C-alpha cells in the first residue's frame, strides 16, 4: 500500500526541501535522508513487483505430483520473508525519521509559528498543504501496516521455517470455536449493513454448534498438503469439465427421447413419413387439453414408454426407474401434463409467500409505487382494521397487501397468515383456491438472517421422539434439525388456531396442498409427512428445496405424495455436506490425475471441440490420468493421509454425518439452449425430465446456480415451459375431465 504513493512523495519532497532551504539551516542533511528514503522505497517497490511476478510464474508450473519445475518457488519465499521484509523495516525507520521533521516544515510555511505536535502541524498546514498532509497521512498508516506484517512474518517464519505461507507445508486447523465466532461476526456485520431490514438480533446470539463442527472438520487433515492457488484453480476447472461432460450426455439422452417421441407421434397421428418442422409442431401434437391420447414407443437405452391415457389414479406415477419410462416428460402423458400444469399454477403461491420482498424482487422499479398505491386505496395506515386471522403483520398490513398483489387472491380467500420470522419460526399462510378446489398451505423460504440460521442447523435429528408424540415410528428416520424444529412449531401453531381443520371440514371435496420454496419447501415436505396420516389425499409441491432435508429412507416414503421441482443448475438442492466433501475430494483427485503442466491445460482445451461428448472425452484423456493409472508421489501420499484422517473424524462424529437428501420424486427443468432433435425440431430453452437424487450429488459450478433458485426465475421458467412445450395457458386451471395428480 505504501509503495503506491511514492511517486507523489518524490515530487513533493522537492517542494519540501526548497521551503526548508529558504527557512532554516540543515536542509542539506534532510535532503540527503529524503533521497535515501525515496530511493530505497522505490527499489523495494520494484523488487516486490518482480518477486510477485516470479512467484506467480513458478507457481503456475508443474503439478503437485511433479513439483520439480516450481522448485525455485521455495527460495523466492525465503527471499520474500527475510530480505524484502528487512527492507520494509528499513523503509519504516527512515519514514519515522522524516515524519519527525514534518513540524519544522510546517513551522516554516506558517511564518515561524512554533509547532510542537503533529496535531498542531495538521491544523496549521492542512488548509494550505492538503496534498502534503494527505501523502504523509497515508504513508504513516500504510507504513504501520507494513511493519506489523513484516515483523510477524520474520518472527513466525524464522522460528518455524517449515510454515512459509506460499507453497509450504502448512496445516490448516480451523477450530470449532473460531468458526462460530466468524459466523457471529458475519451475521452481525450483515445486520448492520442492511440496517436490520433482514433481522439479525437472534442470529448473533446463536451458537452455530453443528455447523461450526462440520466446517472445522472440513479442512482438518492433521497433516500437510503442498498446494498453490493455481493447483486448486486447475483442479476446480477439471472438475467442472468432467461435470460438463455428464451434462452433455444427459442432454443427448433428452434429444434422443424427444426425437423418438416426435417420430412415434407422427406415425400414430398420420401414418405417413414425417417432415422437418419447427418447435411449435410438437406442441400442436399435444392436442386439445384433456383429449385422450396414447403413446407407445421405446426410449433410448432400452427404456420403454408405457401406453398412457387420461385414466389414472390420484396417486400419480413417479419415475420408479429410468428403465421403465422416458426420462423426458411428455405432453402426451396425461399425468405428466398435469404435474407441469399444477406446478405452473401453484408456484405463484410459493412466490407470494415472500410478500413484500418477493414483490419487490419481481417488480424492482414499479414495486414500491404499486404497493404504495394499493396501501392508499386500502387506507390501512389511517384506519387499520384488526383481523384475527392475520398475525405479526405490520401496522400498514404491507405483507398482506403484497401477498394479495402476487397471488391475485381476495381477503376472504386468505384463511390465515402468520408472519412470525425468527429462528425455528417462519411465515406461512393458509389460502383458498376455488379453481383447483384446494386448500393451500404455503410456506416462505429463507429471507432473513434468522431463517438463514435455521438453514445452517444442519445436524441430522432422529424422529423417534416426534414419532412417539404424533403416533408413528420414527426410528431410523432423520431430518434436518433446523427444518424439523420449524416444522414442529408450524404444526403446533396450525393445531392451536384450528383454522386448517375447520376449513377442510367446511369445504368438503377440496384437496389439501402444502407448498413451499427453498427452506419453505423442506419444511413443507416434513409437515406433509406428519399430516399425511390424517389427510391421505394431501399433496406436497416442493420448489427448489435444500439438498439436506431428510434421510433417504424417509425421502422414499414421500415419493407417493411429494413432487420436487428444480430449475437446471440450482445450487440449493445440491447443498449438503456430502456434496461439498465430494467437491473437495474431487479437486484433490483431479490434481493427482493431471499429467501435463498446468500452464498447458487451457491450451489443450482449445485443441478439441468442447461442445461434444467425443471432443470433451479426448480433452480429458489428454489432460488426466485414468484413476487406476495415477502415479505414486509425495502429494498422492499426502492426499491419502488427509482422506484417511477425514474418515476417522467422520467415525468419531458419525451422528453428524448421516446423509440427508431432497424429498419426493424430482422433476428438473433441464437447460437445452434451443438445440434441435434428429428431425430438425427445436426443443426449447428448457425441457422437463425425471431426475434421480444421484443427479444432484455434486456441486454444479455454473454461472446460473443462484439465478436458477430465485422465485421469479422459477415461476417464469415453469410457466414458459408449460406454455411452449405442453400447450397449457394461464392461469393454468385444472384440465377438464381429467383427475388431478
KETOR-239481 format. One line per 2 residues: number of its first residue (from 1); their letters; for each residue x, y, z of C-alpha. Coordinates in steps of 0.5 Angstrom, whole numbers, plus 2048, in hexadecimal, padded with zeros to 3 digits. Example, Ala and Ser with C-alpha at 12.3 -4.5 7.8 and 13.67 -1.06 7.14 Angstrom:
1 = AS = 819 7F7 810; 81B 7FE 80E
//
This chain:
1 = XX = 800 800 800; 806 805 802
3 = XX = 809 804 7FB; 803 806 7F7
5 = XX = 804 80D 7F9; 80C 80E 7F9
7 = XX = 80C 812 7F2; 808 817 7F5
9 = XX = 80C 817 7FB; 813 818 7F7
11 = XX = 80F 81E 7F3; 80D 821 7FA
13 = XX = 814 820 7FD; 817 825 7F8
15 = XX = 812 82B 7FB; 813 829 802
17 = XX = 81B 82A 801; 81A 830 7FD
19 = XX = 816 833 803; 81B 830 808
21 = XX = 821 833 805; 81D 83A 805
23 = XX = 81B 83A 80C; 820 836 810
25 = XX = 827 833 810; 829 82C 810
27 = XX = 825 82B 809; 82B 827 806
29 = XX = 82A 822 80B; 823 821 80B
31 = XX = 823 821 803; 828 81B 804
33 = XX = 824 817 808; 81E 818 804
35 = XX = 821 816 7FE; 824 810 801
37 = XX = 81C 80E 804; 819 80F 7FD
39 = XX = 81F 80B 7F9; 81E 805 7FE
41 = XX = 816 806 7FE; 816 806 7F6
43 = XX = 81B 800 7F6; 817 7FC 7FB
45 = XX = 811 7FD 7F7; 814 7FB 7F0
47 = XX = 818 7F5 7F3; 811 7F3 7F7
49 = XX = 80D 7F3 7F0; 813 7EF 7ED
51 = XX = 812 7EA 7F2; 80B 7E9 7F2
53 = XX = 80B 7E8 7EA; 811 7E3 7EB
55 = XX = 80D 7DF 7F1; 806 7DF 7EC
57 = XX = 80A 7DD 7E6; 80E 7D7 7EA
59 = XX = 807 7D5 7EE; 804 7D4 7E7
61 = XX = 809 7CF 7E5; 809 7C8 7E7
63 = XX = 804 7C4 7EB; 804 7C1 7F2
65 = XX = 805 7BB 7EF; 80B 7BD 7EB
67 = XX = 80E 7C4 7EF; 815 7C4 7EC
69 = XX = 813 7CA 7E7; 811 7CE 7ED
71 = XX = 817 7CD 7F2; 819 7D4 7F2
73 = XX = 813 7D6 7F5; 815 7D4 7FC
75 = XX = 81C 7D8 7FB; 817 7DE 7F9
77 = XX = 813 7DD 7FF; 819 7DD 804
79 = XX = 81C 7E4 800; 815 7E7 801
81 = XX = 815 7E5 808; 81C 7E7 80A
83 = XX = 81E 7EC 805; 818 7F0 803
85 = XX = 815 7F1 80A; 81C 7F3 80C
87 = XX = 81C 7F9 807; 815 7FA 809
89 = XX = 817 7FB 811; 81D 800 80E
91 = XX = 818 804 80A; 814 805 810
93 = XX = 819 807 814; 81B 80C 80F
95 = XX = 814 80E 80F; 814 80F 816
97 = XX = 81A 814 816; 817 818 810
99 = XX = 810 818 813; 813 81C 819
101 = XX = 816 821 815; 80F 823 813
103 = XX = 80E 828 819; 814 82C 816
105 = XX = 811 82C 80F; 80A 82F 812
107 = XX = 80D 834 816; 811 837 810
109 = XX = 80B 837 80C; 807 83A 812
111 = XX = 80B 840 813; 810 83D 818
113 = XX = 80A 83C 81D; 80C 836 822
115 = XX = 80A 82F 820; 80A 82A 826
117 = XX = 806 824 824; 803 821 81D
119 = XX = 7FC 823 81F; 7FE 82B 81F
121 = XX = 802 829 818; 7FC 827 815
123 = XX = 7F8 82D 818; 7FD 832 815
125 = XX = 7FF 82E 80E; 7F8 82A 80D
127 = XX = 7F5 830 80A; 7FA 832 805
129 = XX = 7FE 82C 804; 7F9 827 803
131 = XX = 7FD 822 7FE; 803 822 803
133 = XX = 7FE 820 809; 7FB 81B 805
135 = XX = 801 818 803; 804 818 80A
137 = XX = 7FE 815 80D; 7FD 80F 808
139 = XX = 805 80E 809; 804 80E 811
141 = XX = 7FE 809 810; 801 804 80B
143 = XX = 808 804 80E; 805 802 814
145 = XX = 801 7FC 811; 807 7FA 80D
147 = XX = 80C 7FA 813; 807 7F6 817
149 = XX = 806 7F1 811; 80E 7F1 810
151 = XX = 810 7EF 818; 80A 7EA 818
153 = XX = 80D 7E7 812; 814 7E7 814
155 = XX = 813 7E4 81B; 80E 7DF 819
157 = XX = 812 7DC 813; 819 7DC 816
159 = XX = 817 7D9 81C; 812 7D4 818
161 = XX = 815 7D4 812; 811 7CE 80F
163 = XX = 80B 7D2 80F; 80C 7D7 80A
165 = XX = 806 7DA 807; 807 7D8 800
167 = XX = 807 7D1 7FD; 80A 7CF 804
169 = XX = 808 7C9 809; 802 7CD 80C
171 = XX = 7FD 7C9 810; 7F6 7CC 810
173 = XX = 7F3 7CB 817; 7ED 7D0 818
175 = XX = 7E9 7CF 81F; 7E2 7CE 820
177 = XX = 7E2 7D4 825; 7E6 7D8 81F
179 = XX = 7E0 7D6 81A; 7DB 7D8 81F
181 = XX = 7DE 7DF 820; 7DF 7E0 819
183 = XX = 7D7 7DE 818; 7D5 7E3 81D
185 = XX = 7D9 7E9 81A; 7D7 7E7 813
187 = XX = 7CF 7E8 816; 7D1 7EE 81A
189 = XX = 7D4 7F2 814; 7CF 7F0 80F
191 = XX = 7C9 7F2 814; 7CD 7F9 815
193 = XX = 7CE 7FA 80D; 7C7 7F8 80C
195 = XX = 7C4 7FD 812; 7C1 7F7 815
197 = XX = 7BC 7F6 80F; 7BD 7EF 80F
199 = XX = 7BE 7EE 816; 7C4 7EB 81A
201 = XX = 7C3 7EC 821; 7C1 7E5 823
203 = XX = 7C6 7E3 81D; 7CC 7E6 821
205 = XX = 7CA 7E2 827; 7CA 7DB 824
207 = XX = 7D0 7D6 826; 7D0 7D3 81F
209 = XX = 7D3 7CD 822; 7D1 7C7 81D
211 = XX = 7D3 7CC 817; 7DA 7CE 81A
213 = XX = 7DC 7C7 81C; 7DB 7C5 815
215 = XX = 7DE 7CB 812; 7E4 7CA 817
217 = XX = 7E5 7C3 815; 7E4 7C4 80D
219 = XX = 7EB 7C6 80C; 7EE 7C3 812
221 = XX = 7F4 7BE 810; 7F8 7BD 816
223 = XX = 7FE 7BE 811; 800 7C2 80A
225 = XX = 7FE 7C3 803; 803 7C6 7FF
227 = XX = 7FF 7CA 7FA; 7FF 7D1 7F7
229 = XX = 7F9 7D5 7F5; 7FA 7D3 7EE
231 = XX = 7F9 7CC 7F0; 7F3 7CD 7F3
233 = XX = 7F0 7D1 7ED; 7F2 7CC 7E8
235 = XX = 7EF 7C6 7EC; 7E8 7CA 7EC
237 = XX = 7E9 7CB 7E5; 7EA 7C4 7E3
239 = XX = 7E4 7C2 7E8; 7E0 7C7 7E4
241 = XX = 7E2 7C4 7DE; 7E0 7BD 7E0
243 = XX = 7D9 7BF 7E2; 7D8 7C3 7DC
245 = XX = 7D9 7BC 7D8; 7D4 7B9 7DC
247 = XX = 7CF 7BF 7DB; 7D0 7BE 7D3
249 = XX = 7CF 7B6 7D4; 7C8 7B8 7D7
251 = XX = 7C7 7BD 7D2; 7C8 7B8 7CD
253 = XX = 7C3 7B3 7D0; 7BE 7B8 7D0
255 = XX = 7BF 7BA 7C9; 7BE 7B2 7C7
257 = XX = 7B8 7B2 7CC; 7B5 7B8 7C8
259 = XX = 7B6 7B5 7C1; 7B3 7AE 7C3
261 = XX = 7AD 7B2 7C6; 7AC 7B6 7C0
263 = XX = 7AD 7B0 7BB; 7A8 7AC 7BF
265 = XX = 7A3 7B2 7BF; 7A4 7B3 7B8
267 = XX = 7A3 7AC 7B6; 79D 7AB 7BB
269 = XX = 799 7B1 7B8; 79A 7B1 7B1
271 = XX = 79E 7AA 7AF; 7A2 7AE 7AA
273 = XX = 7A9 7B0 7AA; 7AB 7B6 7AE
275 = XX = 7AD 7BC 7AB; 7B2 7C1 7AF
277 = XX = 7AE 7C6 7B3; 7AF 7CC 7B8
279 = XX = 7AF 7CC 7BF; 7A7 7CD 7BF
281 = XX = 7A6 7C7 7BC; 7A7 7C2 7C2
283 = XX = 7A2 7C7 7C6; 79D 7C6 7C0
285 = XX = 79D 7BF 7C1; 79B 7BF 7C8
287 = XX = 794 7C0 7C6; 78F 7C4 7CA
289 = XX = 78F 7C4 7D1; 78C 7BE 7D4
291 = XX = 78C 7BA 7CE; 78D 7B3 7CF
293 = XX = 793 7B0 7CB; 798 7AB 7CC
295 = XX = 7A0 7AA 7CA; 7A4 7A3 7C9
297 = XX = 7AB 7A3 7C8; 7B2 7A1 7CA
299 = XX = 7B6 7A6 7CD; 7BE 7A7 7CD
301 = XX = 7C2 7A1 7D1; 7BC 79D 7D0
303 = XX = 7B7 7A1 7D4; 7B0 79F 7D2
305 = XX = 7AB 7A4 7D3; 7A4 7A2 7D6
307 = XX = 79E 7A3 7D2; 79A 7A9 7D5
309 = XX = 794 7AC 7D5; 78F 7B0 7D9
311 = XX = 78D 7AB 7DE; 792 7AA 7E4
313 = XX = 792 7AA 7EC; 792 7B0 7F0
315 = XX = 799 7AD 7F3; 79D 7B0 7ED
317 = XX = 7A2 7AB 7E9; 7A9 7AD 7EB
319 = XX = 7B0 7AC 7E8; 7B1 7A5 7EB
321 = XX = 7B6 7A3 7E7; 7B9 7A6 7E0
323 = XX = 7B9 79F 7DD; 7B1 7A0 7DE
325 = XX = 7B0 7A6 7DA; 7B2 7AC 7D6
327 = XX = 7B7 7B1 7DA; 7B4 7B7 7D7
329 = XX = 7AD 7B9 7D9; 7A8 7B8 7D3
331 = XX = 7A2 7BD 7D1; 79E 7B6 7CF
333 = XX = 79F 7B3 7D6; 799 7B6 7DA
335 = XX = 79C 7B5 7E1; 7A2 7B9 7DF
337 = XX = 79E 7BF 7DB; 79A 7BF 7E2
339 = XX = 7A0 7C0 7E6; 7A3 7C5 7E2
341 = XX = 79C 7C9 7E2; 79C 7C8 7E9
343 = XX = 7A3 7CB 7EA; 7A2 7D1 7E6
345 = XX = 79C 7D3 7EA; 79E 7D2 7F1
347 = XX = 7A5 7D5 7F0; 7A1 7DB 7F0
349 = XX = 79F 7DA 7F7; 7A6 7D8 7FA
351 = XX = 7A9 7DE 7F7; 7A3 7E2 7FA
353 = XX = 7A5 7E0 801; 7AB 7E4 800
355 = XX = 7A7 7EA 801; 7AA 7F1 800
357 = XX = 7B1 7EF 7FF; 7AE 7EA 7FA
359 = XX = 7AA 7EF 7F6; 7B0 7F4 7F6
361 = XX = 7B4 7EF 7F3; 7AF 7ED 7ED
363 = XX = 7AE 7F5 7EC; 7B4 7F8 7EE
365 = XX = 7B2 7FF 7EB; 7AB 7FF 7EC
367 = XX = 7AA 7FB 7F2; 7AB 801 7F7
369 = XX = 7A6 805 7F3; 7A1 800 7F2
371 = XX = 7A1 7FE 7FA; 7A0 805 7FC
373 = XX = 79A 806 7F7; 797 7FF 7FA
375 = XX = 798 802 801; 795 809 800
377 = XX = 78F 805 7FD; 78E 801 803
379 = XX = 790 807 808; 793 801 80C
381 = XX = 797 806 810; 792 80B 811
383 = XX = 78D 806 814; 790 800 815
385 = XX = 78B 7FA 816; 78C 7F4 81B
387 = XX = 78C 7EE 817; 78D 7E8 81C
389 = XX = 78F 7E3 816; 795 7E8 815
391 = XX = 79A 7E7 81A; 7A1 7EB 81A
393 = XX = 7A0 7F0 814; 7A2 7F7 815
395 = XX = 79D 7FD 816; 79C 7FE 80F
397 = XX = 79B 7F7 80D; 7A0 7F7 808
399 = XX = 7A1 7F0 808; 79A 7EE 807
401 = XX = 79A 7F3 801; 7A0 7F0 7FE
403 = XX = 79D 7E9 7FF; 797 7EB 7FB
405 = XX = 79A 7EF 7F6; 79F 7E9 7F4
407 = XX = 799 7E3 7F5; 793 7E7 7F2
409 = XX = 78F 7E5 7F8; 78A 7E9 7FC
411 = XX = 789 7EA 803; 784 7E4 804
413 = XX = 789 7DF 801; 78E 7E1 806
415 = XX = 78C 7DC 80C; 792 7DD 810
417 = XX = 799 7E0 810; 79F 7E0 815
419 = XX = 7A5 7E5 813; 7A9 7E3 819
421 = XX = 7B0 7E3 817; 7B5 7E0 81C
423 = XX = 7BA 7DA 81D; 7B5 7D4 81C
425 = XX = 7AF 7D8 81A; 7AE 7DA 813
427 = XX = 7A8 7DE 810; 7A2 7D9 80D
429 = XX = 79B 7DA 80A; 795 7D6 809
431 = XX = 792 7D8 803; 78B 7D6 7FF
433 = XX = 78C 7D4 7F7; 785 7D3 7F5
435 = XX = 787 7D2 7ED; 78B 7CC 7F0
437 = XX = 787 7CA 7F5; 78D 7CB 7FA
439 = XX = 78E 7CD 801; 796 7CF 800
441 = XX = 79B 7D0 806; 7A0 7D4 803
443 = XX = 7A7 7D5 807; 7AC 7DA 806
445 = XX = 7B3 7D9 805; 7BA 7DC 807
447 = XX = 7B9 7E4 807; 7BC 7E6 80E
449 = XX = 7C2 7E4 812; 7BE 7E0 817
451 = XX = 7BC 7DC 811; 7C3 7DB 80F
453 = XX = 7C5 7D9 816; 7BF 7D3 815
455 = XX = 7C2 7D1 80F; 7C9 7D0 812
457 = XX = 7C7 7CC 817; 7C8 7C6 813
459 = XX = 7CA 7C0 818; 7C5 7BB 817
461 = XX = 7C0 7B9 81C; 7BC 7B3 81D
463 = XX = 7B5 7B3 81D; 7B4 7AE 823
465 = XX = 7B2 7B3 828; 7AD 7B6 823
467 = XX = 7AA 7B0 821; 7A8 7AE 828
469 = XX = 7A5 7B5 829; 7A1 7B4 822
471 = XX = 7A0 7AD 821; 7A5 7AA 81C
473 = XX = 7AB 7A6 81C; 7B1 7AB 81C
475 = XX = 7B6 7A6 81D; 7BC 7A7 817
477 = XX = 7B8 7AD 814; 7BC 7B3 814
479 = XX = 7BB 7BA 813; 7BF 7C1 812
481 = XX = 7BF 7C4 819; 7BD 7CB 818
483 = XX = 7B8 7C9 813; 7B5 7C4 818
485 = XX = 7B4 7C9 81D; 7B1 7CE 819
487 = XX = 7AC 7C8 816; 7AB 7C7 81E
489 = XX = 7A9 7CE 81F; 7A5 7CE 819
491 = XX = 7A1 7C8 81A; 79F 7CA 822
493 = XX = 79D 7D1 81F; 798 7CE 81A
495 = XX = 796 7CA 81F; 795 7CF 824
497 = XX = 791 7D4 820; 78D 7CE 81D
499 = XX = 78B 7D2 816; 78E 7CD 812
501 = XX = 78A 7C7 814; 784 7CC 814
503 = XX = 785 7CE 80D; 786 7C7 80B
505 = XX = 77F 7C5 80E; 77C 7CB 80B
507 = XX = 77E 7CA 804; 77C 7C2 803
509 = XX = 780 7BF 7FD; 785 7C5 7FD
511 = XX = 78C 7C2 7FD; 792 7C4 802
513 = XX = 798 7C6 7FE; 79E 7C8 802
515 = XX = 7A4 7CC 7FE; 7AA 7D0 7FF
517 = XX = 7B0 7D3 7FC; 7B7 7D2 7FF
519 = XX = 7B7 7D1 806; 7B0 7D1 806
521 = XX = 7B0 7CB 801; 7B4 7C7 806
523 = XX = 7AF 7C9 80C; 7A9 7C7 807
525 = XX = 7AC 7C0 806; 7AD 7BF 80D
527 = XX = 7A6 7C2 80F; 7A3 7BE 80A
529 = XX = 7A6 7B7 80C; 7A3 7B9 813
531 = XX = 79C 7BB 810; 79B 7B5 80B
533 = XX = 798 7B0 810; 792 7B5 812
535 = XX = 791 7B7 80B; 793 7B2 806
537 = XX = 791 7B6 800; 797 7BB 801
539 = XX = 79C 7BD 7FC; 7A2 7C1 7FD
541 = XX = 7A5 7C5 7F8; 7AD 7C7 7FA
543 = XX = 7B0 7CC 7F5; 7B8 7CC 7F6
545 = XX = 7B8 7C9 7FD; 7BF 7C8 800
547 = XX = 7C3 7C2 7FF; 7C3 7C0 806
549 = XX = 7BC 7C0 808; 7BB 7B8 80A
551 = XX = 7BF 7B2 80A; 7BE 7AD 804
553 = XX = 7B9 7A8 807; 7B4 7AE 809
555 = XX = 7B5 7B1 802; 7B3 7AB 7FF
557 = XX = 7AD 7AB 803; 7AB 7B2 801
559 = XX = 7AB 7B0 7FA; 7A4 7AE 7F9
561 = XX = 7A1 7B5 7FB; 7A7 7BA 7FA
563 = XX = 7AA 7BC 7F4; 7B0 7C1 7F4
565 = XX = 7B1 7C6 7EE; 7B8 7C8 7ED
567 = XX = 7BB 7CD 7E7; 7C1 7CB 7E4
569 = XX = 7C8 7CD 7E8; 7C4 7CF 7EE
571 = XX = 7C9 7CF 7F4; 7C5 7CE 7FA
573 = XX = 7C2 7C7 7F8; 7CA 7C5 7F8
575 = XX = 7CC 7C8 7FE; 7CD 7C2 803
577 = XX = 7D4 7C0 807; 7D5 7BA 802
579 = XX = 7D5 7BF 7FC; 7DA 7C4 7FF
581 = XX = 7DE 7BE 801; 7DD 7BB 7FA
583 = XX = 7E0 7C1 7F7; 7E6 7C2 7FC
585 = XX = 7E8 7BB 7FA; 7E6 7BB 7F3
587 = XX = 7EB 7C1 7F3; 7F1 7BD 7F6
589 = XX = 7EF 7B8 7F2; 7F0 7BC 7EB
591 = XX = 7F6 7BF 7EE; 7F9 7B8 7EF
593 = XX = 7F7 7B6 7E8; 7FA 7BC 7E4
595 = XX = 7FF 7B9 7DF; 801 7C0 7DC
597 = XX = 804 7C6 7DE; 7FE 7CB 7E1
599 = XX = 800 7D0 7DC; 7FE 7CC 7D6
601 = XX = 7F7 7CA 7D9; 7F4 7CF 7D6
603 = XX = 7F8 7CF 7CF; 7F6 7C7 7CF
605 = XX = 7EE 7C9 7D0; 7EF 7CD 7C9
607 = XX = 7F1 7C7 7C5; 7EA 7C3 7C5
609 = XX = 7E3 7C5 7C5; 7E1 7C6 7CC
611 = XX = 7D9 7C6 7CA; 7D9 7BF 7C8
613 = XX = 7DA 7B8 7CC; 7DF 7B6 7C8
615 = XX = 7E3 7BC 7C8; 7E3 7BD 7CF
617 = XX = 7E5 7B6 7D1; 7EB 7B7 7CC
619 = XX = 7ED 7BD 7D0; 7EC 7BA 7D7
621 = XX = 7F0 7B4 7D5; 7F6 7B8 7D2
623 = XX = 7F6 7BC 7D9; 7F4 7B7 7DE
625 = XX = 7F7 7B0 7E0; 7F2 7AB 7E1
627 = XX = 7F0 7A9 7E8; 7F4 7A3 7E8
629 = XX = 7FA 7A6 7E5; 7FB 7AB 7EA
631 = XX = 803 7AB 7EC; 805 7AB 7F3
633 = XX = 808 7B1 7F5; 809 7B5 7FC
635 = XX = 803 7B9 7FA; 7FF 7B3 7F9
637 = XX = 801 7B0 800; 7FF 7B7 803
639 = XX = 7F8 7B6 800; 7F7 7AF 802
641 = XX = 7F9 7B1 809; 7F5 7B7 809
643 = XX = 7EF 7B3 807; 7F1 7AD 80C
645 = XX = 7F0 7B3 811; 7EA 7B5 80F
647 = XX = 7E7 7AE 80F; 7E9 7AE 817
649 = XX = 7E6 7B5 818; 7DF 7B2 815
651 = XX = 7DF 7AC 819; 7E0 7B0 81F
653 = XX = 7DA 7B5 81E; 7D6 7B0 81A
655 = XX = 7D0 7B2 81D; 7D1 7B9 819
657 = XX = 7D3 7B5 812; 7CC 7B2 811
659 = XX = 7CB 7B3 809; 7C5 7B8 808
661 = XX = 7C1 7B9 801; 7BC 7BC 7FE
663 = XX = 7B5 7BA 7FF; 7B0 7B6 7FA
665 = XX = 7B0 7B5 7F2; 7B4 7BA 7EF
667 = XX = 7B3 7BE 7E8; 7B8 7C2 7E5
669 = XX = 7B8 7C8 7E0; 7BE 7C6 7DC
671 = XX = 7C1 7CB 7D8; 7C2 7C9 7D1
673 = XX = 7C3 7D0 7CE; 7BF 7CF 7C8
675 = XX = 7C2 7C9 7C5; 7BF 7C5 7BF
677 = XX = 7BD 7BE 7BF; 7BE 7B9 7BA
679 = XX = 7B8 7BB 7B6; 7BB 7C3 7B6
681 = XX = 7B6 7C5 7BB; 7B8 7CA 7C0
683 = XX = 7B7 7C7 7C7; 7B7 7CE 7CB
685 = XX = 7BB 7D1 7D0; 7B9 7CC 7D6
687 = XX = 7B6 7C5 7D6; 7B3 7C2 7DC
689 = XX = 7B6 7BB 7DE; 7B5 7B6 7E3
691 = XX = 7BB 7B6 7E7; 7BF 7B2 7ED
693 = XX = 7C1 7B4 7F3; 7C8 7B2 7F1
695 = XX = 7C8 7B7 7EB; 7C9 7BD 7F1
697 = XX = 7CE 7B9 7F5; 7D3 7BE 7F3
699 = XX = 7D4 7C6 7F3; 7D3 7C9 7EC
701 = XX = 7D8 7CE 7EA; 7D3 7D2 7E6
703 = XX = 7D2 7DA 7E5; 7CB 7D8 7E5
705 = XX = 7CB 7D5 7EC; 7C8 7DB 7F0
707 = XX = 7C3 7DE 7EB; 7C0 7D7 7EA
709 = XX = 7BE 7D7 7F1; 7BA 7DE 7F1
711 = XX = 7B3 7DD 7F2; 7B1 7E2 7EC
713 = XX = 7B6 7DE 7E8; 7B3 7D7 7EA
715 = XX = 7AC 7DA 7E8; 7AE 7DD 7E2
717 = XX = 7B1 7D6 7DF; 7AC 7D1 7E1
719 = XX = 7A6 7D5 7DE; 7AA 7D7 7D8
721 = XX = 7AC 7CF 7D7; 7A4 7CE 7D9
723 = XX = 7A2 7D2 7D3; 7A7 7D1 7CE
725 = XX = 7A8 7C9 7CF; 7A2 7C7 7D2
727 = XX = 79D 7CB 7CF; 79A 7CE 7D5
729 = XX = 798 7D5 7D6; 797 7DA 7DC
731 = XX = 794 7DA 7E1; 796 7D2 7E1
733 = XX = 78F 7D0 7E3; 78D 7C8 7E4
735 = XX = 78C 7C5 7DE; 785 7C3 7DC
737 = XX = 783 7BB 7DD; 78A 7BA 7E0
739 = XX = 78B 7B7 7E7; 790 7BC 7EB
741 = X = 797 7B9 7ED
//
